[in-house]
Amino acid sequence: MIYLDNAATSFPKPEAVYQALDRFARTSLANPGRAGHRMAIAAEQMLDATRHALNQFFGGAAPERWIFTLNCTDGLNLAIKGIVQAGDHVVTTDLEHNSISRPLRALEKAGVIALTRVGSEAGYVDPEAIRRAITPRTSLVAMTHASNVLGTVQPIEPIAELVRQAGALLLVDAAQSAGVVPIDLRQTPIDLLAFPGHKALYGPTGTGALYVGPRTDGRLRPWREGGTGGDSSSPTQPVLLPYFLEGGTPNVLGIAGLAAGVAWVAEQGPALVRRHEVELLQRVVDWTAESNDWRVAGRWDPQTHVGALSLIVPDSLTPQDLGAILDTSFEIAVRPGLHCAPYIHRTLGTFPNGTLRLSPGPFNTVEQITAFTEALSAITAGVL
Ligand SMILES: Cc1ncc(COP(=O)(O)O)c(C=O)c1O
């Protein structure tokens, strides 16, 4: 199989991740902290070490500010539902994945918040449009760092500055950027950063994290309460981070794999991984430039792109048919459709069928990309 669906979840993982999962599962797969025996302590230490690694990798304020989540959706929901209050105004964009759009729309529909959705232009949001959308009632700006449909990286640094100046909190969905676009929280004032562990940090599925910055203290409410492994006497959730926001047994096995993934990325350097992926995509972009049938969605700029690219499918085909043909006849895995991001497809004019998205990873090769473009040429020649 030629796997070009890394924006959904990365495959394969670095060898060190498989080894870490195997080792941890055989030696330390206990419930962290709870019993105080050596296996429980080893599991707790692994969680602590992973929080330290994340804090160092992203330049956070403290290790305990990294809350482990089940995926990116879990972290985004924790952030959104934990922060907004009745009567608040929230700003978002048309690039968002449903994991931001749906919780916000549900709150808007229930009359809890007022919502402004800022439009993008060729895949990019203008910071000035965010500034104009902010009102004195805006408590939160919730937006993606990189579009999962187009791969376009948003100008998050100026946006973070202006949101901070306006006194609102900034929630960044780093699902497509964490691990490939350097993020330094000491330089960029992001209050809440959510990401999955299973994409470009190469952990297994069932992992993710939410960074909760100092400005959220006293404002962020847990949406899941329960056992924390430590102080059991308190009738309510202990207020100490990370336990305040982490009720229940964490996915210790997955997090052990995530730790190995983060170490692998830190060793490679996010810039190197991104460059490889963008160079592979450049070949597809060059191929479309010579084709009468295929177009790239959004503006292609290799400097501000991650390893995801959407192709606009010729009228005589649907992205769904194409994805199925690539899978069954060519053993190529891509992602057709709306990619859980319907608003941007409306903006692009590709709603409801969507586009064909390919997203190479660090282990894909030039030969595999050539096989992909040759497959598209063959399908187009046979069908059109
Ligand atoms: C931009 C973006 N946000 C959020 C998510 C949701 O991530 P998860 O599936 O880990 O919940 C995705 C997944 O593809 C995504 O691309």
The ligand as an SDF file (V2000), in Angstrom:
LIG
                    3D

 16 16  0  0  0  0  0  0  0  0999 V2000
   -7.4190   20.4450   11.6580 C   0  0  0  0  0  0  0  0  0  0  0  0
   -7.9350   19.2810   12.4450 C   0  0  0  0  0  0  0  0  0  0  0  0
   -8.4960   19.5030   13.6360 N   0  0  0  0  0  0  0  0  0  0  0  0
   -8.9570   18.4980   14.4010 C   0  0  0  0  0  0  0  0  0  0  0  0
   -8.8880   17.2090   13.9860 C   0  0  0  0  0  0  0  0  0  0  0  0
   -9.4360   16.1240   14.8580 C   0  0  0  0  0  0  0  0  0  0  0  0
   -8.4100   15.3040   15.2900 O   0  0  0  0  0  0  0  0  0  0  0  0
   -8.7410   13.9300   16.0720 P   0  0  0  0  0  0  0  0  0  0  0  0
   -9.2270   12.9950   15.0410 O   0  0  0  0  0  0  0  0  0  0  0  0
   -7.4340   13.5650   16.6720 O   0  0  0  0  0  0  0  0  0  0  0  0
   -9.7690   14.2340   17.0780 O   0  0  0  0  0  0  0  0  0  0  0  0
   -8.3190   16.9130   12.7460 C   0  0  0  0  0  0  0  0  0  0  0  0
   -8.2620   15.5250   12.2450 C   0  0  0  0  0  0  0  0  0  0  0  0
   -8.0630   15.2510   11.1120 O   0  0  0  0  0  0  0  0  0  0  0  0
   -7.8240   17.9720   11.9580 C   0  0  0  0  0  0  0  0  0  0  0  0
   -7.2640   17.7620   10.7720 O   0  0  0  0  0  0  0  0  0  0  0  0
  1  2  1  0
  2  3  1  0
  2 15  2  0
  3  4  2  0
  4  5  1  0
  5  6  1  0
  5 12  2  0
  6  7  1  0
  7  8  1  0
  8  9  2  0
  8 10  1  0
  8 11  1  0
 12 13  1  0
 12 15  1  0
 13 14  2  0
 15 16  1  0
M  END
$$$$
